[in-house]
């Protein structure tokens, strides 16, 4: 079986497109954070002190007891969603960018700018992000 130039080029193009989709495919494209009404509510007990959670493309952290911060979970590097929060970093799985959980600033690239800050307000036993 012989492969002509057109077939080989098509295979290489398809492979490259598949690799690129992992860096910003349809599932990773930015969308309005916080659901349809633009507001996210979650129990304060769901957000660990010294850590955080990612919900509906929103990152909510609690860097200090009773202090909640919120950021759009879309990594500014190529639009992937960050998916992990540790005591020291909000982590993007696509290329390893890391962001400060207290203010969303870049602590490790390749991202060159920080996460977009959102408003986090405590109402009773809930954090409301808008």
C-alpha atoms as one frame of an Amber mdcrd trajectory, in Angstrom:
protein
   0.000   0.000   0.000   1.462   3.335  -1.003   0.632   6.678   0.548   0.606
   9.739  -1.668   1.603  13.214  -0.575  -2.014  14.420  -0.197  -2.939  11.505
   2.123   0.171  12.027   4.263  -0.451  15.788   4.529  -4.095  15.169   5.494
  -3.044  12.786   8.274  -0.489  15.255   9.634  -3.032  18.098   9.522  -5.673
  16.025  11.341  -3.159  14.982  14.000  -2.080  18.588  14.543  -5.669  19.779
  14.821  -6.354  17.115  17.439  -3.345  18.189  19.465  -4.368  21.830  19.287
  -7.929  21.083  20.385  -6.589  19.951  23.765  -5.233  23.479  24.224  -8.444
  25.299  23.484 -11.046  23.077  21.934 -14.764  23.557  22.141 -15.023  22.400
  25.776 -12.257  24.782  26.824 -13.549  27.952  25.193 -14.299  30.799  27.596
 -17.926  31.211  28.520 -19.849  33.364  30.955 -18.719  32.218  34.421 -21.173
  31.358  37.151 -23.984  29.839  35.150 -26.836  31.357  33.178 -27.627  34.241
  35.513 -23.943  35.077  36.018 -24.147  34.314  39.753 -22.695  31.334  41.589
 -23.703  30.381  45.138 -21.942  27.768  47.203 -21.739  26.942  50.901 -18.758
  28.520  52.653 -18.027  25.042  54.057 -17.308  23.811  50.487 -14.281  26.119
  50.235 -11.396  24.800  52.340  -9.328  27.279  54.329  -5.956  27.648  52.621
  -7.368  26.184  49.387 -10.285  26.520  47.060 -12.642  24.955  44.548 -13.483
  25.290  40.861 -17.198  25.349  40.025 -18.937  26.385  36.814 -15.734  27.978
  35.455 -15.296  30.014  38.613 -12.477  29.603  41.148 -13.346  30.411  44.765
 -10.514  30.469  47.304 -10.266  31.017  51.045  -6.645  32.092  51.534  -7.323
  33.028  55.179 -10.136  32.041  57.484 -13.287  33.924  56.465 -11.663  35.675
  53.476 -13.031  34.540  50.114 -11.714  35.474  46.684 -13.159  34.599  43.270
 -11.752  34.464  39.739 -12.868  33.437  36.287 -11.367  29.945  35.812 -10.353
  30.650  32.207  -6.565  30.637  31.896  -5.509  33.737  29.931  -2.762  31.774
  28.157  -4.939  29.747  25.762  -8.388  29.545  27.318  -8.171  26.235  29.190
 -10.030  25.995  32.480  -7.891  25.843  35.616  -8.809  22.736  37.567  -6.815
  22.560  40.785  -6.370  24.801  43.807  -3.639  24.222  46.361  -2.542  26.357
  49.285   0.065  27.988  47.048  -1.443  27.982  43.547  -4.386  27.814  41.198
  -3.161  25.448  38.485  -3.930  25.212  34.764  -3.590  21.620  33.515  -2.863
  22.482  29.877   0.532  24.166  30.104   1.278  24.431  33.826   0.536  28.097
  34.445   0.018  28.883  38.128  -1.794  31.760  39.786  -1.769  33.206  43.313
  -4.921  32.135  45.208  -5.099  35.490  47.022  -5.190  37.803  43.988  -5.111
  35.664  40.807  -1.743  37.019  39.652   0.650  34.830  37.633   3.236  33.028
  39.741   4.450  30.645  37.000   3.999  30.981  33.219   3.529  30.579  30.348
   0.492  32.801  31.118   1.548  36.439  31.068  -1.442  37.924  32.857  -3.479
  36.855  35.847  -6.948  35.429  36.222  -9.876  37.839  35.979 -11.111  38.775
  39.449 -14.788  38.397  40.275 -16.802  39.719  43.207 -17.181  37.289  46.130
 -19.611  38.198  48.913 -20.486  36.149  51.982 -24.218  36.040  52.678 -25.004
  33.918  55.710 -23.377  30.559  55.146 -22.934  31.032  51.368 -20.346  32.627
  49.117 -22.072  34.499  46.294 -19.933  35.194  43.253 -20.988  37.661  40.592
